[in-house]
Amino acid sequence: MAEERRVGNLPMETGRLVGRRAELAQVRQTVRRSRLVTVTGVGGVGKTRLARRVAGELQPSFADGAWWVELSPLSAGRKALPYAIAEALPLADQTTRPMLEVVAEYLAGRQALLVWDTCEHLVEDCQEVAATLLTRAPGLRILATSRRPLGLSAEEVVALEPLPVPEADDAAAEDNDAVMLLTERAAEAVPGFTVTDANRAELAALCRRLEGLPLALELAAARLREMSVAELNQRLADRYAILGDTEGEDYDAGPSPRSRPGSSEEVPPRHQALRTAIGWSHQLCTPAERLAWARLSVFAGSFDLEAARRVLADERLPIAQVPYLVAALVQDSILEWTPTGAGERYRMLDTLREYGAFWLHELGEERTVRRRHRDHYLALARAADAAWIGPGQAALYDGMTAEHANLRAALDFCLAEGDGGTALEMGGALWFFWFACGFARDGRHYLDRALALDPAPGPTRAKALWACGIAAIAQGDTETSSRFATAFRSAVADDTDRTAPLAAAYLEGGSLTVSGHQTRAAKVLDISAHTRPCRGRYDAAWFLARAARAFVHVHLGQFADAAAVADDLCAECGRRGETWARAWGDYMRALAALGLGRAEEAAIHARTALDGKRRLRDSLGIAMAIDLLASAAVATRNAAQAARFLGVAEQIWRTLGTPQMGMPELVAARRACEAEARRLIGDDAYKAAFHGGYHTDPDAGIAEALRPPGPSQHAPAQPGSTG
């Protein structure tokens, strides 16, 4: 039996889901009959883990995938939800259209499941976005987790209760879900731990005392390294006696849910068991661990050990202690450790982050630590800017995209503080992130605000003008990019940096070529023909200008000139071990070779370009390269392969919004390729090959396109066809 195709981005499960059979069935059934389902419950009850399991079980039934959208790092009031959805989806639209409109258009006609995790601080945004998407996309279903309902008429709410606890200290206690969870987590902390006659009654009592709340049980289990179950029970009993059963705020146990930053709505008070477990875990931490917990709360999303060093370390927490503190917090279940493509990373559950943030504020350190966070990510942006044109771009791409939420948080802090200078410097240094990594919308958002906040002239403002201008080029907004080109030329008129004229040439020339003014673009970009790359604030400008000049040659039908410029660009990139600009150079080589009638050579260059774009997960470049491979295949009469490649590319283009970016030259080339392939093998064979490519797994389709064709793959022309 063929394995079910699973499309989407669901995160890996981080542990076995204990119990919840009835709840799983209830949520599954509710999602099948209702288009908006919200799983509600107190913090730490397990909403996220349950939603992850349900989404995984339902994923194969959604032809267009199940997509996880993590909302916890988002700030309320920024209307960022549509952007978060777009980033979760395979959607790379970077136009200036409203993002909600783009997302709605993408989802219309698709059968998809969106999982919105942690909605309580964005309820109003969720209401607006859900109403729009559910109206525009009849095949869409949304599964949300939140401490309170979203409040829409179409919503069905499933309230998640804590795990059932043993009613008595009986012999069947180990079959109880709460006891099973506690025992499993205890065995992770203390290998070999099991339920025995000696500890059965204490385990049952502990589960009752913690009200069956999964997070509270996991925090307690982590402490069994240090004490027995009986001692743990007694410690918690003593703490309950100190806290009492009042309904008032208990600051020793941490903040209530209503204190969540950005939330103006009241939510039901958290179970005292969770407040007690978190506060007690905090009390059992060493003073250094407690301080680290508070300071680490400033991270949005995940972070790595180097970031932890920069944010935690000072005279109170020596830098040498940081790895041990992080490891201790992982061991105590305060932090989660996650291996990723960007290396080992750590994250804090939202409930525990709130607790840490509360104590950071109480300590009077919030502003100081957030400045350290800002300074670290400013330094990271500077280093990445300096390293981008060079080896290791794939690792750099992985590392920076993993830090996206923290980069946003640092920029948000700058803007909230009125620190326009730092926002300009960071936003300018991140030009490659906005332009090359697919986040042009974010770049425009932050750079527009930073430029308005700090109008003082100087090199920092000039770099920000350039970054904002090339982000506008990426969006196809040539009116804006042309305006920034004029402002940038004025800003660098007296600049002695040798890279500044090239940067100005690319910003103006790129705007002209995208808007169709090829002859004028050629004149502006020809400055790059008489220069070589040099070090400066705009290291990438020469590479960008040469790539743009090759493309202008192609547009003007000057294929030999395009090949010469592309060869020069690729040679320089090869000397530096650079991938991103090199892939565009290889794409231009392929276009030039195809224009000169050298189809097999074009295919070789197109596959090289595709490999580079694949390593950087550049969906736009991947789709363009596969389209070009299809044109090369049909030029060598390999029409069946061309049709299959067109199917693979079409699947990717559908994730990008506008096929072929709407560029007339690319649209015409695609249509000509399809028409010739149909002529060579007939409509039925074309359709079969196209649909085979369209329905293949995207990674498998890309791998197939990267393989050189064998002689047997060339399809003969149909009887009666010519040439």
Order of alpha helices (4+ residues) and beta strands (2+ residues): alpha-beta-alpha-beta-alpha-alpha-beta-alpha-beta-beta-alpha-alpha-alpha-alpha-alpha-alpha-alpha-alpha-beta-beta-alpha-alpha-alpha-alpha-alpha-alpha-alpha-alpha-alpha-alpha-alpha-alpha-alpha-alpha-alpha-alpha-alpha-alpha-alpha-alpha
